[in-house]
Amino acid sequence: MPVVKIQWFAGRDQAVKAEVAKDIEKVLVRSAGCPPGSTYIIFEDVEPGNWAIHGELKG
């Protein structure tokens, strides 16, 4: 069972997450031979103020 963790800026709605989850599942079934329904996907919404790139906070 693959586990995919996605960390991204908060703000995407449930419909977007649902579509991304379906697309990831399809890729893992097609490309990695994973059984359908075996993929766990965790979305972690991070506020930009808690994310730094090149030493600078994004929020």
Secondary structure, DSSP 8 states (H G I E B T S, - for coil): --EEEEEEES---HHHHHHHHHHHHHHHHHHH---TT--EEEEEEE-GGG-EETTEE--
